[in-house]
């Protein structure tokens, strides 16, 4: 039982580091160039940070595990850190764009709409399709509590699948065939 608590404590501390790192990332982007939040490569950087710290969590937990490192322990190390970090990051996003600076949220939506218009036009979208998409995007508050919660749920499911793969890599075979 001590090893399981060790995995949870390691994963929790790395989850806090992940949440703080992602929060600092978003705040720095907010402070320097808000338009960066609409760039595709920011999502790639976020993905790499999340997966990197999730893998680090598994690695650190495995190094401190006294028994054979099971699939369950490896997945727990990954998922707990990702869940804590993602929840903290989502809360910071929600507070930043709903309470601190709601105008920044509106600006991000406007820039996103312009980029989407350009993308759809370059792929041959009709004006009717573009107008429908713009109306849809303007009517949706992507920074609302409900949309943030839905986004968090989808992120956790997505990263759970990655966590399953990472757990397969980190688990050790035991003599009992588990």
Protein Blocks (a to p, Z undefined) as FASTA:
>chain_A
ZZmmmmmmmmmmmmmmmmmmmmmmmmmmmmmommlmmpfklmmmmmmmmmmmmmmmmmmm
mmmpcbdcdfklmmmmmmmmmmmmmmmmmmmmmmmmmmmmmmlmmmmmmmmmmmmmmmmm
mnopafklmmmmmmmmmmpcfkbmklmmmmmmmmmmmmmmmmmmmmmmmpccdfkoZZ
